Structure formats: C-alpha cells, structure tokens
Amino acid sequence: MNPLKMAIAHMNASLPGEIDETTIIACIKGTCTDEKWKGHVLSFFLETPVSLIHDIVLSGVFTFKELMDAQARWKAEEYADEETTRWLQEMAYLSVGKAAELGIARFI
C-alpha cells in the first residue's frame, strides 16, 4: 500500500464519510475547499505520523510547501501536533532555500 493510501485508510477509519486520494490531494493542493472534508484534512495533520508524511512527500504526491500552505489554509495548525507543524515548516523552508529565515543554522 502506498503511503498516501495508508494515511487515507487511517483517516477514513475514524471519521464519517470516506475521502479518496483525488479529494485529499485536491484539498491539500488548494483546488478543493469544500468544508465537508475539513475533518479529514485536520485528521491528516493531527494523526499522520511525521515519518508517513515524509514518505508521502518523497513519493511525489505533495511538497513540504504545499503541506505548510494547506495547514494555514485549513487552519490545521490549531489542531496539528506542534512538533509536526514545526517540522513541516522547517522542511518547507529548507526545500525552498530559506532555512536562515527560521534561524535553522544547523542546516546552513
């Protein structure tokens, strides 16, 4: 099972209504803003382990920047694990060459 399907299976197990790959991708990338999927998006950021999120990014589904932007768009940082939020921010800034803006000297 690919990493995104694993995350989706976990989200769908704990929430009413099932989200599919196309819909969660659209929600993260910003082409779907239907509030009925907000619970699934919040669940993704709250319950998906960082290692699985990393695998999803490595598989090419999302970029760290897209995930960071989605967190802000869906106001998920209010619900997400603080460590996950910080990690996503660091990885997004690193991927666009802006680590210094966060003061992430260990990567410079």
C-alpha positions as a Python dict, from the first residue, in 0.01 Angstrom:
ca = {
    (1, 'M'): (0, 0, 0),
    (2, 'N'): (141, 342, -90),
    (3, 'P'): (198, 599, 188),
    (4, 'L'): (-97, 821, 94),
    (5, 'K'): (-335, 524, 89),
    (6, 'M'): (-212, 431, 437),
    (7, 'A'): (-289, 782, 566),
    (8, 'I'): (-631, 778, 396),
    (9, 'A'): (-718, 439, 547),
    (10, 'H'): (-641, 579, 891),
    (11, 'M'): (-847, 897, 833),
    (12, 'N'): (-1143, 703, 695),
    (13, 'A'): (-1140, 460, 989),
    (14, 'S'): (-1202, 736, 1240),
    (15, 'L'): (-1433, 975, 1052),
    (16, 'P'): (-1777, 957, 894),
    (17, 'G'): (-1767, 965, 516),
    (18, 'E'): (-1475, 835, 317),
    (19, 'I'): (-1227, 1059, 141),
    (20, 'D'): (-1039, 930, -162),
    (21, 'E'): (-693, 1006, -298),
    (22, 'T'): (-813, 1256, -557),
    (23, 'T'): (-1009, 1455, -299),
    (24, 'I'): (-738, 1469, -30),
    (25, 'I'): (-484, 1571, -294),
    (26, 'A'): (-718, 1848, -411),
    (27, 'C'): (-776, 1960, -51),
    (28, 'I'): (-404, 1981, 20),
    (29, 'K'): (-317, 2146, -311),
    (30, 'G'): (-597, 2401, -271),
    (31, 'T'): (-823, 2307, -561),
    (32, 'C'): (-1092, 2178, -323),
    (33, 'T'): (-1209, 2387, -29),
    (34, 'D'): (-1531, 2202, 48),
    (35, 'E'): (-1578, 2227, 425),
    (36, 'K'): (-1718, 1873, 440),
    (37, 'W'): (-1358, 1748, 409),
    (38, 'K'): (-1217, 1969, 683),
    (39, 'G'): (-1229, 1689, 941),
    (40, 'H'): (-1027, 1464, 712),
    (41, 'V'): (-768, 1735, 645),
    (42, 'L'): (-738, 1811, 1016),
    (43, 'S'): (-708, 1439, 1089),
    (44, 'F'): (-429, 1413, 831),
    (45, 'F'): (-225, 1682, 1008),
    (46, 'L'): (-312, 1566, 1360),
    (47, 'E'): (-282, 1190, 1330),
    (48, 'T'): (-48, 1111, 1042),
    (49, 'P'): (300, 1033, 1176),
    (50, 'V'): (580, 1257, 1051),
    (51, 'S'): (756, 955, 902),
    (52, 'L'): (449, 875, 691),
    (53, 'I'): (410, 1240, 584),
    (54, 'H'): (777, 1231, 482),
    (55, 'D'): (716, 916, 277),
    (56, 'I'): (418, 1084, 108),
    (57, 'V'): (636, 1382, 11),
    (58, 'L'): (916, 1152, -111),
    (59, 'S'): (661, 968, -327),
    (60, 'G'): (593, 1300, -504),
    (61, 'V'): (230, 1349, -405),
    (62, 'F'): (287, 1675, -215),
    (63, 'T'): (570, 1914, -147),
    (64, 'F'): (652, 2037, 202),
    (65, 'K'): (548, 2387, 89),
    (66, 'E'): (208, 2257, -27),
    (67, 'L'): (157, 2089, 309),
    (68, 'M'): (259, 2400, 502),
    (69, 'D'): (26, 2614, 289),
    (70, 'A'): (-258, 2364, 335),
    (71, 'Q'): (-214, 2376, 711),
    (72, 'A'): (-259, 2752, 702),
    (73, 'R'): (-548, 2741, 452),
    (74, 'W'): (-744, 2487, 656),
    (75, 'K'): (-632, 2642, 986),
    (76, 'A'): (-499, 2299, 1075),
    (77, 'E'): (-205, 2430, 1276),
    (78, 'E'): (-456, 2491, 1555),
    (79, 'Y'): (-523, 2116, 1568),
    (80, 'A'): (-199, 1962, 1446),
    (81, 'D'): (67, 1833, 1673),
    (82, 'E'): (309, 2120, 1742),
    (83, 'E'): (610, 1907, 1653),
    (84, 'T'): (453, 1813, 1319),
    (85, 'T'): (376, 2178, 1244),
    (86, 'R'): (730, 2287, 1327),
    (87, 'W'): (880, 2001, 1128),
    (88, 'L'): (668, 2084, 822),
    (89, 'Q'): (770, 2448, 846),
    (90, 'E'): (1138, 2359, 872),
    (91, 'M'): (1119, 2115, 582),
    (92, 'A'): (927, 2365, 365),
    (93, 'Y'): (1177, 2642, 433),
    (94, 'L'): (1467, 2405, 368),
    (95, 'S'): (1317, 2290, 39),
    (96, 'V'): (1291, 2646, -91),
    (97, 'G'): (1630, 2751, 44),
    (98, 'K'): (1503, 2978, 321),
    (99, 'A'): (1631, 2796, 631),
    (100, 'A'): (1808, 3110, 753),
    (101, 'E'): (1472, 3290, 784),
    (102, 'L'): (1374, 3044, 1054),
    (103, 'G'): (1716, 3054, 1211),
    (104, 'I'): (1779, 2693, 1129),
    (105, 'A'): (2156, 2728, 1143),
    (106, 'R'): (2216, 2356, 1175),
    (107, 'F'): (2113, 2316, 810),
    (108, 'I'): (2309, 2608, 667),
}
